Structure formats: structure tokens, C-alpha cells
């Protein structure tokens, strides 16, 4: 007989104690005999969870826990306090990579690692309070799309630099700053991240090209209107050039040459400002001047300052050689003309200088002075051949070695070695295409004369053939007669010799023209010593006789107008004097006896 489970109703064998279907107990409890039996309510047993259900439940629990963790992490990570903390930690650790994750620039751009490194260099020790004064903490995007992210916003800066030329660029940490504005020579560079940057100015122009590296300190200001100047001395500048010598008659024909650029000069021989030019000596400038003998280039000058004077040390190679040839020819003609007292032999002098020589030979003839000699050597300081400031004259210092003698017609010449120093000026004659002697100053004081070249003379002897009439004795009174012409020559020769003596500090150069026992001798010797000790030198320009008065048979008084250039430490000045001099005449000739007065006019 079957029995049924009271829980699920399933049929079980009589011997089953537990339902094979639901597992409920099949044992019946006996009822108390005193009370009617009561049926106990059935107990419903909970069905066990399946493995699938258990797994889903565990996943749900984990997900809920993760949400709680993510929320907690996101809230912490995105907070402003956390960003500031990480920002300061990155500064302390000098970690540019970590810093860029916490920073945003005020112009909306991200800070690069190089910019972060530059920021750390300058602001590595900034305090939170200092940071608060200039930077701000602002929301910047989302964290996992839920939480508001924050960043430290660093204000970008503006920097200015004065440079009056277009084309300047600024590079920071190897990156070109593109936000640059140039107005009237003042560059303003914007969007600069604060920090100590490895900077470089770049320029490429017509006359200069450079890269100038430097360290740039870009300070941080909250006020966006602040523009900090960049203090850098670039090795460039605008440069003005002046010509030491130039053709004032046609200044536009003269120019300054820098590389391939040619710049004209004004009427004063100067250019406008040219630039920019490098001042490190890597660039040179030259002048080209149109002289009477043709165009000539100056010596090149290394550009190192904002003003340069371009100078000509001497002639070009071709004209230098031509002048030396004329100098050698002139020296021969000079000895020949001097010996023969014939100025017609000259082919190398100007008309004015020819007149000077002719007057000198006439004076020799008047006094019956003769000369016999031969030119043996011409010694030249070729490095001192110089173009004078008028741009037309070239001067040379020479020494002529002559085997000769000065003598009177009644004497027999006894030649001996003579050294004749002279300063000779040349001008270029366009008509003949040759250099001509325009001024011959024999016995001139030549400072720092350094012989560089020696040329042989012909050695030919020149002298004047005297006739019997020329060597006759003349009446003593006529022979030593004094006239205005001879006195003017004497005074001019005396002033030439006096200047030479002052410049050389050598009284002997003039003593032969002064009466030995007269008051002028000692007076002039003392004057020469004083002028030489003070470093004062002179140039004799001209002497003209104004009046000649005979005092008695032995003395004359002459008034002359004399022009000199006086050189001293304060500069050079041209001065004109009216001088009254007493002359002594005796059987040997006419001499300077006494200085009566001299007055500047």
C-alpha cells in the first residue's frame, strides 16, 4: 500500500521515511488520546539556488562595490585639492612629465614637456600662496565622463623686444614663437609660457644673418596687460660710415661697399645708417672713391661698431708704381736743373712749382752761387706715401743721396756725399696722365722716416759751364748789394729753415742764416728748444715782403707777412703774422740779426 507525501502529494512506499520527490519527512506523530487529533500545517522547504544564480548574484555584489570604489576614486582624483597637490609634487620632484598632466595654459593650449621643464627651472620653489596669486584652478574636462576634472591654469605672458628691422624671429626650446607682432620696431611675442627658456633670436636680412642663443626668463603675471621687455644686446646694429678722403666735387660718385651692396655718400662723405650689420668683425666694408687718377678702393675695415671711418693708406698698386717712376725721374731732373741752374729741364713738375724753382735758380745766379753734383741713390719710405685730405694730392718723403758741393764762382768745387731730405707733393695731371710734383720742401722735418726702398741714381755729374765774364770779380759794393727780391728770398728761406729746426729740435738747421754775434742767435736757439720740448711743430706756408727799409750801410729793416700752420696737442691752427726783422749785411752776405716784433693778424 502506498502512502502519499503530505507536502508534495507524491506516492511513496510504506517503508520510506522521506519523500523521494521533495525530501519532506513521511513520519507521523501519534495524537494524544485525551484530545482530538489535530493536523499540523505543512512546512514548505526553500528550493536551493542554482550555480548560475549564485554567479549572477556574486557579479551583482562586485559591480555594486566597484561603483562605490569608482565614485570614491573619481571624486578624489578630479578634486581641485588633488590637482594642486600633484602639481606641487611634480615641482618638488622636478618631473616635467607629471607636471604637464596637471597644467593648462591660459590660452587654451597644453603645456609641453619642454615648457614644463622651463617652468620648473624658474618656479621650482613656488609656494601654494605664491601660486594662488598668479594661477587659478579651473574645471577642465571630465574624469571617466562623470566627474568634473580640474587643472592648474598658468597664465601665458607677453614679451617685447626693440629691434628696428623686419624679419626677427624668436625660438623657445627649439620651437618657433609664431605669435609675434612688429610695430615701429618693437616686437611683441605673445603666448609665452612662464619659465627659464633656452631661447634664440633668428634673423636673415640683406646684409646680415645670425642666430643668437640666450636664456630667457619669462616671469608670471596674473595681469595679462603686463609686457615684459627682453634685455639682450644683439651683436648687430645700424652702422654709419664716413670717408676720410672723398671727391667733394662729385660726392655721388663715391660709395661704400658692403658685400654686394653699394651705398652712396652725402656731401660730407658720410652714409645714412645702414643695417642691421653684425658687429663681430665677420663683415667688412670698403669705400670706392673717384680720384683724379681714377677709382680706388680703400683698405677693408672689419665692422665692430656703429660708426666706421674708411681710410686710404696709399695709392693702388698701379698708380703707386707710376708715382715712383715719376719720383725717380724728378730726382734726376732736380739734380740736373740745380747743377745747371736751368729749370727748363723739368718735365715732372707743375707750372707753379716750376716758377718756384726758376726763382731759386735766379737767386743763385744773383749771388753767384753754384752747385755741382750727381744723384747716386733715391731712398723712399713707400709705406708712408699718403693721399692728403683734399683727395687730390699725394705726399711722399724721400732722401736723395748726392755726391756734390755748393760753391762760389771763384771757388773750386770739392764734391762730397750729401743727404737731402725732402717732402714732395704730387698731383695727377689728367691731360698727360702723369704725376707731377706740385710742392717740393727740401729740408722739411720728416717724422718717423723709415726707408723701405732704395733706387740707384744715374751718377751723372751736372754743373753749369761758367764763362770768363761770369767768373770775373765784381765790384764789392755791387756784389753784396741788397734788393727787395733777394731779401724776400732770404726771409722765405729763413722761415723754411726755422720751421725745420723747430720740428727737429736742431738749431744748426737755421743757424747758417743768422748773424752769429747778433741777438737773434741766442734768442732763436732758446725758442727752438722750448718748442721742441712742448711737442709743438709748424708748417711754413708763405712769406711775402711788405716793406724794406735801409737803416745804414750795414743794417736793413724788413717787414714781412708770414703764414704758418701750428700743430700742438689741442689741434692744428693756421696763423698769419706781421713780422719786423733787422738784417745785417757784410762781405759774406745778408743775415738775420734781430727780431724786432711779430704780431698775429
FIVO-46628 format. One line per field, with one value per residue (C-alpha): residue number from 1; x, y, z. Coordinates in Angstrom, 1 decimal, always signed. Layout:
N
n	(NUM	...) $
u	(X	...) $
v	(Y	...) $
w	(Z	...) $
This chain:
601
n	(1	2	3	4	5	6	7	8	9	10	11	12	13	14	15	16	17	18	19	20	21	22	23	24	25	26	27	28	29	30	31	32	33	34	35	36	37	38	39	40	41	42	43	44	45	46	47	48	49	50	51	52	53	54	55	56	57	58	59	60	61	62	63	64	65	66	67	68	69	70	71	72	73	74	75	76	77	78	79	80	81	82	83	84	85	86	87	88	89	90	91	92	93	94	95	96	97	98	99	100	101	102	103	104	105	106	107	108	109	110	111	112	113	114	115	116	117	118	119	120	121	122	123	124	125	126	127	128	129	130	131	132	133	134	135	136	137	138	139	140	141	142	143	144	145	146	147	148	149	150	151	152	153	154	155	156	157	158	159	160	161	162	163	164	165	166	167	168	169	170	171	172	173	174	175	176	177	178	179	180	181	182	183	184	185	186	187	188	189	190	191	192	193	194	195	196	197	198	199	200	201	202	203	204	205	206	207	208	209	210	211	212	213	214	215	216	217	218	219	220	221	222	223	224	225	226	227	228	229	230	231	232	233	234	235	236	237	238	239	240	241	242	243	244	245	246	247	248	249	250	251	252	253	254	255	256	257	258	259	260	261	262	263	264	265	266	267	268	269	270	271	272	273	274	275	276	277	278	279	280	281	282	283	284	285	286	287	288	289	290	291	292	293	294	295	296	297	298	299	300	301	302	303	304	305	306	307	308	309	310	311	312	313	314	315	316	317	318	319	320	321	322	323	324	325	326	327	328	329	330	331	332	333	334	335	336	337	338	339	340	341	342	343	344	345	346	347	348	349	350	351	352	353	354	355	356	357	358	359	360	361	362	363	364	365	366	367	368	369	370	371	372	373	374	375	376	377	378	379	380	381	382	383	384	385	386	387	388	389	390	391	392	393	394	395	396	397	398	399	400	401	402	403	404	405	406	407	408	409	410	411	412	413	414	415	416	417	418	419	420	421	422	423	424	425	426	427	428	429	430	431	432	433	434	435	436	437	438	439	440	441	442	443	444	445	446	447	448	449	450	451	452	453	454	455	456	457	458	459	460	461	462	463	464	465	466	467	468	469	470	471	472	473	474	475	476	477	478	479	480	481	482	483	484	485	486	487	488	489	490	491	492	493	494	495	496	497	498	499	500	501	502	503	504	505	506	507	508	509	510	511	512	513	514	515	516	517	518	519	520	521	522	523	524	525	526	527	528	529	530	531	532	533	534	535	536	537	538	539	540	541	542	543	544	545	546	547	548	549	550	551	552	553	554	555	556	557	558	559	560	561	562	563	564	565	566	567	568	569	570	571	572	573	574	575	576	577	578	579	580	581	582	583	584	585	586	587	588	589	590	591	592	593	594	595	596	597	598	599	600	601) $
u	(+0.0	+1.4	+1.4	+1.4	+3.6	+1.6	+4.0	+4.0	+1.5	+3.9	+3.3	+6.0	+6.4	+5.3	+8.9	+10.0	+10.7	+11.5	+9.6	+11.6	+10.2	+10.7	+12.6	+10.0	+9.6	+7.0	+6.9	+3.5	+3.3	+0.8	-2.1	-2.8	-5.8	-7.3	-7.6	-8.8	-6.1	-5.1	-3.5	-0.2	+0.3	+2.7	+6.2	+7.4	+11.1	+13.1	+14.4	+18.3	+19.9	+21.3	+25.0	+24.0	+22.0	+24.8	+27.3	+25.0	+24.5	+28.2	+28.7	+26.0	+27.6	+31.0	+29.6	+27.9	+31.2	+33.1	+30.6	+31.2	+35.0	+35.0	+32.8	+35.2	+38.3	+36.8	+35.7	+39.2	+41.1	+39.1	+39.1	+40.9	+42.9	+44.3	+45.4	+47.2	+48.9	+50.1	+51.2	+53.4	+54.7	+55.7	+57.6	+59.3	+60.3	+61.3	+59.1	+58.1	+56.1	+54.0	+53.6	+52.1	+49.2	+48.2	+48.6	+46.6	+47.9	+45.6	+45.5	+43.8	+46.9	+48.5	+51.9	+54.6	+57.2	+59.9	+57.8	+57.2	+60.9	+61.5	+58.7	+60.4	+63.7	+62.3	+59.4	+60.5	+60.3	+56.9	+54.7	+50.9	+50.3	+52.5	+50.9	+47.4	+48.3	+49.0	+47.5	+43.9	+42.2	+39.6	+37.4	+38.8	+37.0	+35.6	+37.1	+35.6	+32.9	+31.2	+33.3	+34.5	+38.2	+40.4	+43.7	+46.1	+45.8	+49.1	+48.8	+50.8	+52.9	+53.8	+57.4	+58.7	+62.0	+63.1	+64.7	+64.1	+64.2	+61.7	+62.4	+63.4	+62.1	+62.2	+62.7	+62.0	+63.3	+63.7	+60.1	+59.5	+57.2	+54.5	+52.5	+54.7	+53.7	+56.1	+55.0	+57.5	+60.5	+59.0	+58.3	+55.7	+55.8	+52.6	+51.5	+54.8	+54.8	+56.5	+59.9	+63.6	+63.8	+66.6	+65.9	+67.3	+66.9	+66.9	+67.5	+68.2	+68.5	+70.2	+73.4	+73.4	+72.3	+72.6	+71.4	+71.8	+71.2	+70.4	+68.5	+65.1	+63.4	+59.7	+58.1	+54.5	+51.9	+48.2	+47.6	+47.5	+48.3	+51.9	+54.5	+58.0	+60.9	+63.7	+67.1	+69.5	+72.4	+72.4	+75.7	+74.1	+73.4	+72.8	+76.1	+77.2	+80.3	+82.4	+85.1	+88.4	+89.0	+86.4	+85.8	+83.7	+83.1	+81.1	+80.1	+77.6	+80.4	+81.8	+80.3	+80.6	+80.6	+79.4	+79.3	+77.4	+75.5	+76.7	+75.7	+76.2	+77.6	+76.4	+78.2	+80.1	+81.4	+79.0	+76.3	+73.0	+72.6	+73.0	+71.8	+71.5	+75.1	+76.9	+79.4	+81.6	+84.1	+82.9	+81.6	+83.9	+83.3	+85.3	+85.0	+85.3	+86.3	+86.7	+90.0	+91.6	+93.7	+90.6	+88.5	+90.3	+89.2	+90.0	+91.5	+88.8	+87.5	+86.1	+82.8	+82.8	+81.0	+78.1	+80.5	+83.5	+85.8	+87.1	+90.6	+93.1	+96.6	+98.1	+97.7	+96.6	+99.3	+99.3	+99.3	+101.9	+104.3	+103.6	+104.3	+107.6	+108.7	+108.0	+109.7	+112.9	+112.7	+112.1	+115.1	+117.4	+115.9	+116.2	+120.0	+120.4	+118.4	+120.2	+123.6	+123.0	+120.7	+118.3	+114.6	+113.8	+115.0	+111.9	+109.1	+107.8	+106.7	+103.6	+103.7	+103.6	+106.5	+108.5	+108.1	+109.5	+112.5	+113.1	+113.1	+115.5	+118.0	+117.8	+118.7	+121.6	+122.8	+122.4	+124.6	+126.8	+126.1	+126.9	+126.3	+127.9	+126.6	+125.4	+122.5	+123.7	+120.6	+116.9	+115.7	+111.9	+109.6	+107.0	+104.7	+104.3	+103.1	+99.8	+96.8	+96.1	+92.7	+91.9	+91.6	+93.8	+97.4	+99.7	+102.7	+106.0	+109.0	+112.4	+116.1	+118.4	+122.0	+124.0	+127.7	+128.1	+129.2	+127.9	+130.5	+131.1	+132.3	+135.7	+136.0	+136.8	+134.2	+135.1	+132.3	+131.3	+128.4	+125.3	+121.9	+119.0	+115.7	+112.5	+108.8	+107.3	+103.7	+102.3	+99.1	+97.8	+97.7	+94.7	+95.8	+99.2	+98.1	+101.2	+102.1	+103.6	+105.4	+103.3	+105.4	+109.0	+110.0	+113.7	+114.9	+111.4	+111.2	+110.1	+108.9	+109.4	+111.1	+111.6	+113.4	+111.7	+113.2	+116.3	+116.7	+120.0	+120.7	+122.4	+125.6	+125.9	+127.6	+125.8	+127.3	+127.0	+129.6	+130.9	+132.2	+135.0	+132.6	+130.7	+133.8	+135.2	+135.5	+132.8	+132.7	+132.3	+129.5	+127.5	+128.2	+126.7	+124.0	+120.6	+117.4	+113.8	+113.8	+116.8	+115.6	+112.2	+114.0	+116.2	+113.2	+111.4	+114.5	+114.9	+111.3	+111.7	+114.9	+113.4	+110.4	+112.7	+114.9	+111.8	+110.4	+113.7	+114.9	+118.1	+119.3	+122.0	+119.4	+118.8	+122.0	+123.7	+121.2	+121.6	+124.3	+126.4	+127.0	+123.6	+120.8	+118.6	+121.1	+120.7	+117.1	+116.2	+118.2	+116.2	+112.9	+113.7	+114.5	+111.2	+109.0	+110.6	+110.2	+106.5	+105.9	+104.9	+105.6	+105.0	+104.5	+105.6	+103.0	+104.3	+106.3	+105.7	+107.7	+105.7	+108.4	+112.2	+114.0	+117.7	+118.9	+122.6	+125.3	+125.3	+121.6	+118.2	+114.8	+112.3	+108.6	+107.0	+103.6	+104.1	+101.7	+102.2	+100.3	+100.9	+100.4	+100.1	+98.2	+95.0	+95.0	+96.2	+95.7	+96.7	+98.1	+99.3	+101.8	+103.3	+107.0	+109.6	+113.2	+116.6	+119.1	+122.9	+124.9	+128.6	+131.1	+129.8	+126.2	+123.0	+121.9	+119.1	+120.3	+117.4	+113.7	+112.1	+108.4	+105.9	+102.2	+99.3	+96.9) $
v	(+0.0	+3.4	+6.4	+10.0	+12.8	+15.4	+18.1	+17.4	+14.6	+12.2	+8.5	+6.8	+3.1	+2.4	+2.0	+5.4	+7.8	+10.8	+11.8	+10.8	+13.8	+16.8	+15.3	+16.0	+13.7	+11.0	+10.0	+10.7	+11.7	+10.0	+12.0	+12.4	+10.2	+13.0	+15.4	+15.0	+14.7	+17.9	+18.2	+20.2	+22.7	+21.6	+23.1	+24.4	+23.8	+26.5	+25.3	+25.5	+28.2	+27.0	+27.7	+30.2	+32.1	+32.1	+33.5	+36.3	+37.3	+37.5	+39.6	+42.0	+42.4	+43.0	+45.6	+47.5	+47.5	+48.7	+51.6	+52.7	+52.5	+54.2	+57.0	+57.4	+57.4	+59.7	+62.2	+62.2	+62.3	+65.1	+67.4	+70.7	+69.9	+66.8	+68.7	+71.3	+68.6	+66.7	+70.0	+70.8	+67.2	+67.4	+70.7	+69.2	+66.1	+68.2	+65.9	+67.8	+64.8	+64.7	+68.5	+68.7	+66.4	+69.0	+72.2	+74.1	+77.3	+80.3	+80.5	+77.1	+75.1	+72.3	+72.9	+70.9	+68.9	+71.4	+74.3	+72.4	+71.9	+75.6	+76.4	+74.1	+75.8	+79.2	+78.3	+75.0	+76.5	+78.4	+78.1	+77.4	+81.0	+82.4	+80.2	+81.3	+85.0	+84.3	+81.0	+79.6	+76.2	+75.7	+72.9	+71.2	+68.3	+65.1	+62.1	+58.9	+61.1	+61.6	+63.8	+67.4	+67.5	+70.4	+71.8	+74.5	+77.3	+79.1	+82.5	+83.0	+86.1	+88.8	+89.9	+92.8	+93.5	+96.6	+95.9	+98.4	+95.9	+93.4	+89.7	+89.0	+85.7	+84.2	+80.5	+78.9	+75.5	+74.7	+75.8	+79.0	+81.5	+82.2	+84.8	+87.8	+91.4	+94.1	+97.7	+100.5	+98.3	+97.0	+93.2	+91.7	+88.0	+86.5	+83.2	+82.7	+80.0	+81.3	+79.8	+79.8	+79.0	+78.1	+80.9	+82.1	+85.2	+84.4	+86.9	+86.8	+90.1	+91.6	+92.4	+90.1	+86.7	+85.4	+83.1	+84.5	+82.0	+83.2	+82.2	+83.9	+84.4	+84.7	+85.8	+85.0	+87.8	+87.4	+90.7	+90.0	+93.6	+93.3	+93.2	+92.4	+93.7	+91.3	+92.7	+91.2	+93.0	+91.5	+91.7	+93.8	+97.5	+100.1	+101.5	+104.8	+105.1	+108.1	+108.6	+110.0	+111.2	+111.8	+113.9	+116.8	+118.0	+114.9	+113.2	+111.0	+109.2	+107.9	+104.9	+102.4	+98.7	+96.1	+92.6	+93.2	+96.3	+99.7	+102.8	+106.4	+109.1	+112.6	+115.9	+115.4	+112.0	+110.0	+107.4	+107.1	+104.4	+101.0	+97.8	+95.8	+94.6	+92.2	+93.8	+90.8	+91.6	+89.0	+91.6	+94.1	+97.4	+99.3	+102.7	+103.4	+107.0	+108.5	+110.4	+112.4	+109.4	+107.1	+104.9	+103.4	+101.1	+101.8	+99.3	+96.9	+97.5	+94.9	+96.2	+96.2	+99.4	+101.7	+104.2	+103.5	+105.8	+104.3	+105.3	+105.1	+104.2	+104.9	+104.5	+101.4	+99.2	+100.6	+104.3	+103.7	+102.3	+105.1	+107.7	+106.0	+106.2	+109.9	+110.4	+108.8	+110.9	+114.1	+113.4	+113.2	+116.3	+118.1	+117.5	+118.4	+121.6	+122.5	+121.9	+123.7	+126.4	+125.6	+125.0	+124.1	+120.5	+119.8	+117.6	+116.3	+119.5	+121.7	+125.3	+126.8	+124.6	+125.3	+129.0	+128.4	+126.5	+129.2	+131.9	+129.9	+129.5	+133.2	+133.8	+131.5	+133.3	+136.7	+135.6	+133.7	+130.5	+127.4	+123.7	+120.6	+117.1	+113.7	+111.6	+108.3	+107.0	+107.7	+106.4	+106.3	+105.4	+103.9	+102.8	+106.5	+107.6	+109.1	+110.7	+114.1	+115.2	+117.3	+114.0	+115.4	+115.4	+112.6	+113.2	+111.2	+111.5	+110.9	+111.2	+112.0	+110.8	+113.3	+113.5	+117.2	+120.6	+124.2	+126.8	+130.3	+131.1	+132.0	+128.6	+125.1	+122.6	+119.7	+117.1	+115.0	+112.8	+114.8	+113.7	+115.8	+115.1	+116.4	+116.2	+116.1	+116.5	+115.1	+115.8	+113.8	+115.6	+114.2	+115.7	+113.9	+111.0	+111.5	+112.5	+115.9	+117.5	+120.3	+121.2	+120.4	+121.1	+120.5	+120.1	+119.5	+117.7	+114.2	+112.4	+108.6	+108.4	+104.7	+103.8	+100.9	+101.1	+102.4	+103.2	+103.8	+107.2	+107.8	+109.1	+111.6	+114.9	+118.1	+121.6	+125.0	+125.8	+129.2	+131.8	+134.2	+137.0	+135.0	+134.3	+137.9	+139.7	+142.3	+145.4	+144.6	+147.1	+145.7	+142.1	+142.5	+144.9	+144.3	+144.5	+143.6	+140.4	+138.9	+139.9	+138.2	+135.0	+135.3	+135.6	+132.8	+130.5	+131.6	+130.7	+127.3	+126.6	+127.9	+125.6	+122.6	+123.5	+123.7	+120.4	+118.6	+120.5	+121.3	+124.9	+124.1	+123.8	+127.6	+128.9	+129.5	+132.2	+134.1	+136.6	+134.7	+137.6	+139.1	+139.0	+136.7	+133.8	+133.0	+134.0	+131.6	+128.8	+129.1	+129.3	+126.1	+124.2	+125.4	+124.5	+121.1	+120.3	+121.2	+119.0	+121.9	+121.6	+124.0	+124.2	+127.3	+128.2	+131.5	+134.7	+137.9	+141.1	+144.2	+146.8	+147.0	+150.0	+150.7	+151.8	+152.4	+150.7	+147.6	+147.2	+146.9	+146.5	+144.3	+143.8	+140.5	+138.8	+135.2	+132.2	+129.1	+126.1	+125.4	+121.9	+121.1	+118.8	+120.9	+120.5	+122.5	+126.2	+128.3	+131.7	+134.8	+137.2	+140.6	+140.4	+143.1	+141.8	+143.6	+142.3	+142.6	+142.9	+142.3	+140.9	+137.4	+138.1	+139.2	+137.6	+137.7	+139.9	+140.7	+140.1	+143.5	+142.4	+139.8	+140.3	+137.9	+139.4) $
w	(+0.0	-0.9	+1.2	+0.0	+0.9	+2.7	+1.4	-2.3	-2.7	-4.3	-3.8	-1.6	-0.4	+3.2	+4.3	+3.0	+5.8	+3.4	+0.3	-2.7	-4.5	-2.2	+0.7	+3.3	+6.3	+5.9	+9.7	+11.5	+15.1	+17.4	+18.7	+22.4	+23.5	+25.7	+22.8	+19.3	+16.8	+15.0	+11.7	+11.7	+9.0	+6.3	+6.2	+2.7	+2.2	+0.2	-3.1	-3.3	-5.6	-8.9	-9.8	-12.4	-9.9	-7.4	-10.1	-11.1	-7.5	-6.9	-10.0	-8.9	-5.5	-7.1	-9.5	-6.7	-4.8	-7.9	-8.4	-4.8	-5.4	-8.7	-7.3	-4.4	-6.7	-9.3	-6.7	-5.1	-8.4	-10.0	-7.0	-7.0	-3.9	-5.5	-8.7	-6.6	-4.5	-7.6	-9.2	-6.2	-6.0	-9.7	-9.0	-6.0	-7.9	-10.9	-13.0	-16.2	-17.5	-14.3	-14.3	-17.8	-16.6	-14.0	-16.1	-18.7	-20.2	-20.2	-24.0	-24.0	-25.2	-23.3	-21.7	-23.5	-21.6	-22.6	-21.3	-18.1	-17.7	-18.2	-15.6	-13.1	-13.6	-12.7	-10.4	-8.8	-5.3	-5.7	-2.6	-2.7	-1.6	-4.3	-6.9	-5.7	-6.6	-10.2	-11.2	-10.9	-10.5	-13.1	-14.4	-17.4	-19.0	-17.3	-15.5	-16.9	-18.4	-15.0	-12.7	-13.4	-13.9	-12.6	-13.8	-12.6	-15.2	-15.8	-17.4	-20.7	-20.9	-23.4	-24.1	-26.1	-27.8	-29.6	-33.0	-35.8	-38.6	-40.1	-40.1	-36.5	-35.0	-31.5	-30.8	-27.4	-26.6	-30.2	-31.2	-33.2	-31.5	-34.1	-32.2	-32.9	-33.9	-35.1	-34.8	-35.4	-34.5	-31.2	-31.4	-29.1	-28.6	-27.1	-25.6	-23.8	-21.1	-17.9	-17.1	-17.9	-21.6	-23.9	-26.4	-29.7	-31.8	-35.5	-38.3	-42.0	-43.9	-46.9	-45.1	-42.0	-40.9	-37.4	-34.7	-31.2	-28.3	-24.8	-21.7	-21.4	-18.1	-18.7	-15.4	-14.5	-14.1	-13.5	-15.2	-19.0	-19.8	-18.5	-21.2	-20.0	-22.1	-23.2	-22.3	-24.8	-26.7	-30.1	-31.9	-34.7	-35.2	-37.8	-38.9	-40.4	-42.5	-43.2	-45.9	-44.7	-48.3	-50.9	-54.0	-52.7	-56.3	-57.1	-53.8	-55.5	-57.4	-54.1	-52.3	-49.6	-50.5	-48.0	-49.6	-52.9	-51.6	-52.7	-50.6	-51.8	-49.5	-49.0	-49.5	-46.2	-47.2	-44.9	-45.4	-43.8	-41.2	-42.8	-41.2	-39.4	-39.6	-37.5	-35.2	-34.6	-37.3	-39.7	-42.1	-43.9	-45.6	-48.2	-49.8	-53.5	-54.3	-57.7	-57.5	-60.3	-61.2	-61.3	-58.9	-55.9	-53.2	-49.6	-47.2	-45.9	-42.4	-40.1	-38.8	-35.0	-34.0	-35.1	-36.8	-39.0	-40.9	-44.1	-44.9	-47.8	-46.6	-50.0	-53.8	-55.6	-56.9	-60.5	-59.6	-56.8	-59.3	-61.7	-59.0	-58.0	-61.7	-61.7	-58.4	-59.8	-62.9	-60.9	-58.7	-61.7	-63.2	-59.9	-59.7	-63.3	-63.1	-59.8	-61.2	-64.5	-63.0	-65.8	-64.9	-68.5	-67.9	-65.8	-67.3	-63.9	-62.1	-62.2	-63.6	-60.1	-58.8	-61.9	-61.1	-57.6	-58.9	-61.5	-58.9	-56.8	-59.6	-60.4	-56.7	-57.1	-60.1	-58.5	-55.6	-57.9	-56.0	-57.9	-57.4	-58.9	-58.2	-59.2	-58.0	-56.5	-54.7	-54.1	-50.7	-50.2	-47.4	-49.6	-46.8	-45.9	-49.3	-48.4	-50.1	-48.5	-47.2	-50.3	-52.2	-55.0	-53.5	-52.7	-50.5	-50.2	-48.0	-49.7	-49.1	-52.0	-51.8	-53.9	-54.5	-54.8	-53.5	-53.2	-54.2	-55.5	-59.0	-57.6	-55.8	-56.9	-56.0	-53.8	-54.1	-51.0	-50.0	-49.2	-47.8	-48.9	-47.2	-48.7	-48.5	-52.0	-53.0	-56.3	-58.2	-61.1	-64.4	-66.3	-69.6	-69.7	-67.5	-65.3	-61.7	-61.4	-58.4	-57.1	-54.0	-53.1	-49.5	-49.1	-45.5	-44.2	-40.9	-41.7	-38.6	-38.3	-41.7	-42.3	-45.6	-47.3	-50.9	-52.4	-56.1	-57.9	-59.5	-62.8	-61.2	-64.0	-62.9	-63.6	-63.3	-65.0	-67.5	-66.5	-69.0	-68.3	-67.8	-65.1	-63.1	-63.1	-59.8	-59.5	-57.5	-53.8	-53.3	-56.3	-55.3	-51.9	-52.8	-51.1	-53.1	-52.3	-54.3	-52.7	-49.2	-49.8	-50.8	-47.7	-45.4	-47.1	-46.8	-43.2	-42.3	-44.0	-42.1	-38.8	-39.1	-39.9	-36.8	-34.6	-35.8	-35.4	-32.2	-34.1	-34.1	-36.6	-39.4	-39.3	-37.7	-41.1	-41.9	-38.5	-37.7	-35.1	-32.7	-33.1	-30.5	-32.7	-32.5	-28.8	-28.8	-31.6	-30.1	-26.8	-28.8	-30.7	-27.5	-26.0	-28.9	-29.3	-25.6	-25.8	-28.8	-31.0	-34.7	-37.6	-41.3	-43.3	-45.9	-47.3	-46.8	-48.5	-48.1	-47.2	-46.8	-46.9	-45.3	-45.2	-41.8	-42.7	-44.8	-42.5	-41.5	-43.1	-41.6	-43.4	-42.7	-43.9	-43.8	-42.9	-42.8	-40.7	-39.5	-35.8	-34.5	-30.8	-28.5	-28.9	-32.7	-35.7	-36.5	-39.4	-38.3	-40.1	-38.6	-39.5	-38.5	-38.4	-38.7	-38.6	-41.2	-41.1	-44.3	-44.6	-47.1	-46.6	-47.3	-45.6	-42.3	-39.8	-37.0	-34.7	-34.3	-33.8	-33.4	-34.6	-34.4	-35.2	-37.8) $
